[in-house]
Amino acid sequence: MDGLTSAQVAEAKTNEVPRRSSRSLSAIIRANVFTLFNLVIGVLWVLILIFGEWQDGLFGLVIVANALIGIVQELRAKRTLDKLAVINEAPVRVRRDGKDQQVEPRRVVLGDLVLLGSGDRLLVDGEVVASDGLEVDESLLTGEADPVHKKPGDQVLSGSFAVAGSGAYVATRVGTDAYAVRLAEEASTFHLAHSELREGVANFIKYITWLVIPIGALLIYSQLHNSADFGTAITGAVAGIVTMIPEGLVLMTSIAFAVGVIRLGRRKCLIQELPAIEGLARVDVLCLDKTGTLTAGGMDLDEVLPLRDGQPVESALTALAHLDARPNATALAIQARYPAPSDGWSAASAVPFSSARKWSGADFGAHGAWLLGAPDVLLHDGEGYDKAAELAATGTRVLVLCRTHDLRAAENGGAVEPVALVTLKQKIRPDALKTLAYFAKQGVTVKVISGDNPEAVSAIAMSLKIPDGDRSIDARTLPQDDPVKLGELLDSYTVFGRVSPQQKRQFVGALQARGHTVAMTGDGVNDVLALKDADLGIAMGAGSPATKAVAQVVLLDNKFATLPHVVGEGRRVLANIERVSNLFLTKTFYAIVLSLAVGVAGVMFPFAPRHSTLTNALTIGIPAFFLALAPTFERARPGFVRRVLRFAVPAGVLCAGAVLLSFWAAHSGTSTLTEDQTSAVITLFLTTWWVLVLITRPLNWWRVTLLASMAGLFVLALALPPVRHFFALAPGDISNDLTAVGISVVAAAAISIAVKLAGTLRT
């Protein structure tokens, strides 16, 4: 089978599919420009330009700023994601013009002869034409957990992956015709949903939108009914409606996510689904696969310890290691010691290694049938079993080389004769100890899940100072049909050995059923199912293509030490967006209360749009930009929506009450409307500035500087005649202004007490 010729490749349909990591430029522009809030603000802006003064239309710049900032940040994130996604793409082995070569996934064409080995992901549909013990896992497509043996003539589907053996197939459907691509056609390529943070913000927006419509109508009616000046009435109504809209909340949330992607991208961390940034911040159980995560992927052959004299141990071991065209780490370690098999050791039949079997074997005709695998799987007692257990307890990886009379009978637990023990050196990752110490300090429970001997895994866990690393259990003794009991044991033990791929998946489900948020790391094909089901799947860049395909986070440089940075980025996003939400929704609630009160009472709105623009910029817009991107070490907590409402509702109501009281007190005197509005603006700024103080805590030098700068800018706006004139401020009535300050001080104290009391409530 020589595959296609170069001429045939040039004319064939290619495997072009939309990239998963980001959405198109046109989609980004539409998402940031054509929004409901932009439409509402645009209509209000036009009304001001027609019936009011242009200075009151400054809020219209919010549309341009929001759209530009959102587009630029998302484009930066898109470039980062696309570059990293290209690095992450595993090349596909194909045969063309009689030669094996590696090509990019999108360069695979219809009719290509695609070569498969254990761990390879099937990117296109096809028909098997060669099989050497090829087994394909189709569980991600069909839900069936057992691997399927494939022989020539069988169909294979994209989205499945090879778990054992090797083979080849001819591509029959590529690009958007492939099965997995058709299944995913309606899925978003740029994931911003499915997280408490995003859903909470979306709910805020939805409910506020429904409130704006009736309250806005009431406000417009009252201002038109009670004002002789039509322009003044429209200006007052617009001021209330614009203030009710948290126009920057979605923008700041998107910016925080996008900047998180960029920051992690610089650390060679590919975020394939954006909520992953939030996900790891919420994780309380981290399931680690030992091989490739705690230990480096490669191994070195240490010792070969014969158990029987006169046996061709070296020849049998060498022949088994050279069976597979795509050798695993164990076979590579043996090949490094024994580079060429002996003459006459050709396999008449073979059973490839798989994570479920935990051994491989072959029948070498006159030389007999030989097996290489886990001692506690192939053996049940005897000298070899005891010695292997003794070695494993020291943290050494141990395999046993056995002879058998019938290779197929061995698959069903038939008798085998141990001939030698093989020990392998595993390399502990240099960054593992420090990273695990970080998670222990952060209160994240670590579970080590491995296919290896539990005593060996436990020894490694204890050397890395994992809490309760000595509490190990053999997964074969765990209940299979009792998820409740399984969950209890998972909480009780830390190290789990001899875990099958299907059990890893059950472990994740059992932990989730007990209320845990579970992250799973891995690099091997045996980790795919668990990675897919975990709240957060984390794959190593050197892992199998199938593993990297299903994970939400890929550590492209294989640095386990990158995980704390992902946690930190997630916590930064969550904590800062909560702060920003408190700011924007406090504004929304005080605007709703003001609009209702003004609409029912039939009085003038206490300030103009330009006043709202000034105070919102100094107490919300500018501070929110810095707060959304600031570093933070706060732990992630559930209940985002409840906490924001417990803060924003009392703070907003008290701010509105203080503004109305100041406006009423000033209006009852002999001052002008502009002076009355100035008193209201002073109270609005001072009360919302105090809200900013409460949200910004704990204070440090840059936060104090930010607060002082905003207060200083407001003082300048009152003091400088050109600025004062531009914003229609007239702080000339000392009595009114001092009254406003006094009311603000009392309101600030009330806000502090109310927020503290509301924060103690539990719902």
Steps between C-alpha positions, in 0.01 A plus 500: 500500500679809372222752569416792274739659257597867528284577196198333657555688827507833314155436350328341804271667754689612811408463867424869558285548811423809712758548774361418842692758698350828381224660297534695178572873471149570371346310794715696746392832347132403498513383862656825618305749285150360454389474862172593665666758724677664209163530325333657806787739566515590130130595492534707818809672359311600188217645714748713694663629183156598365332643810780572751853639519789310344692494830227273638570254217848403625362166613474410129877458497443192717378316189823571314723430800326176591508372143863595431639373830302177476603435139868578560525283811319209341714524186810486720360195672409348161855542370640343816258207484556439130879501533491262794242279329736454204778397740261258671392330178656155478617413147329212321705211357405419143659298219540676168705396199595190698664703780379564855481867588342734754259770388288764670142384577355742245732357231343154520301439181221272384647159414813542715647188661508599869729301735391434858674415826393487864389842622430644154178691449298430186444835329309373196264212424627202306528128427762280666740338252762363744480394863759363741298453817337840439247596768298822475312672783176650368355591840500875430269431206291201607529491880626140483800468733660183358761544222397358162735265310536624144586282204534579128169613354366648826388862512664749741364840597664830584477580869616151604859409591731200486573340837705195397679352202561671170347517156403713204182628341395685186329836556145490361355820652704809586441860607143590587379163365674310780277355770648684802496835319134456406417423863674819614365731227260681731743531790653842564868527405568775753365385833393771744200323647442215744649666805350650811672829427374537144154369581474736798591802288259387226217471754573847634481639148177315420311617806630855480387519138145412601509759780632778277204483264210575741703727732637692200147547364381628840793739525447639150131556572565677833772727357286598200194552720672716759738711293410796283829461310487196269880487467547503878242222536675279244839574659377397845337182371811401307718562809299247699482234228869521409603469864288184539697320228816317621654552159856413600429182695506260205799685355703470820413132533611429144819702547587310818459166322689614191792642698510176699539306175783729389684480833479121510593478134833663583562206732429254216165408651228449239147573626276310259181607681501838676298394806798278582660812649210520741477124542838433659444789741199309637662155508523336842617154389789455257540148359852439376618224275846398624670421170563812297367733771690430821768311313659595170375309199819306433646211701835319523545125523662429837541128566398166352474247786470135382267272698586184303840382372566411140222714351557729193394803703690761299383369162135475609503845658662655193255332262197620700633856515543513121155365412309826476570745219398778744671391826385639835734640767571155649591348163723800419688457830567133420596580141757749627677213684435233233491676161450198271304172541673166465472301177205265477283689750212593271146504635242261358227685693496783750283675757583873516527685828193685624422682822210266567712181468819645652717252306608414147611168352595305192541144380850454356440149363782268603613745767159487669242758605618785724325774699623825653284692743395587855601235759184538706289447185687204351598336832298415809759353740844343517856625516472734202182658633651561845827643367315728259283633784812564710662699219181692422472617861820701448344697216667298224295410194508124457400277207507124474608296198307173475469192281171336417385202295203680347503874429123527459435302817713754686251769397239314704719458807678180396812375681832675433856429618697801634850510350644840596419829667574824316544825695475847349617834633241777495601864498313723743416836346720767663203736529263243656594552868455877495178482299343240730597709802313793344182296458525369857531857626198605292284224647473299177486126571730295277410146390767298320339261252724258315503171316816399688544303821340695790802449730735641237274798437462558874878509543524772236210692659672493839830615347311800360344569844143463375272508810390145594717362219537179701125428471496283188258240364488257210218618270414141412358461852267801466124455451392520137124543537472709818586865419417613856745257658754581230469870578560435870817303424620768261470755779682268742801401286756709313686253275323260264697239309409254224224732382341415166405773250132437570558529874667838457179619344296350787727672753432838346124441503499373859696802623270738312197326655641586843502871411864531396625705207748265337802568282677210329849505353648244266702435189415144394222358291369328815418842645271618220165395647573648843630825347182531297271457801695709751396857576840592365723277284870588491732330250876511460633629169704182453191289559309298243305689232175353633571634849579851378189501281254457789674712767395858571854597601820380334841566662694523176844508664408212735568712808291381791606824675276696260187377682531745793507783246178368344345488848619854571364628170164340568481653846598837360218485247238388753590740780542801273184445299311473828641838602412651163149351518451660841589838351281479191198351674514753786467763227214309342308467826540864604385603151195271524404641841553859384298443184213336687494771767517782245243334275249443780553840665494682167805720574813591305776244469780610738781511244568517124672239279827690505499482882447126479784473247738681738417304814478166321839552340668587831331245727432213257646517148866587567530306830326194350761476225783483755311274741410251225866444416655525846682207665321330788546194719143462623355149507215427260164453672163389367198733524619780271150629419377501861807684628477768233131559569556514877750779438350693208136518612550667843786717371298613199185575702692708756689691228169585332345607830793730576489660153124564521534647850780736389307608191183557703687696770665724238184535290295621798719811525560788259777342294487441124437162334868469410602562862242246619637243253855578613407411859352174375813430293726563803296252702495251212877516461579475873265208565607302191866584572451346844348193332820486293706515822307204645540298180869580457603366841743371614681822426859520380708776350362484145139470616538798732657690209206405278244618759687823566535569127127463439419734791759749376354500149154571638634793706669635185171469311337718768790744522605565138256741329524348146440147630233620742321679218528200267337269756241762607615510863435801727639442852417854608249440779720409799201402715370255240845355434577447869158341545582266213832406662332437836231281343774310312693429821189361670412299189854359479477377858158349429632327186788346697263365766239378248755322282657333803163382628394380154828313466419293809174375349480147361257399232 
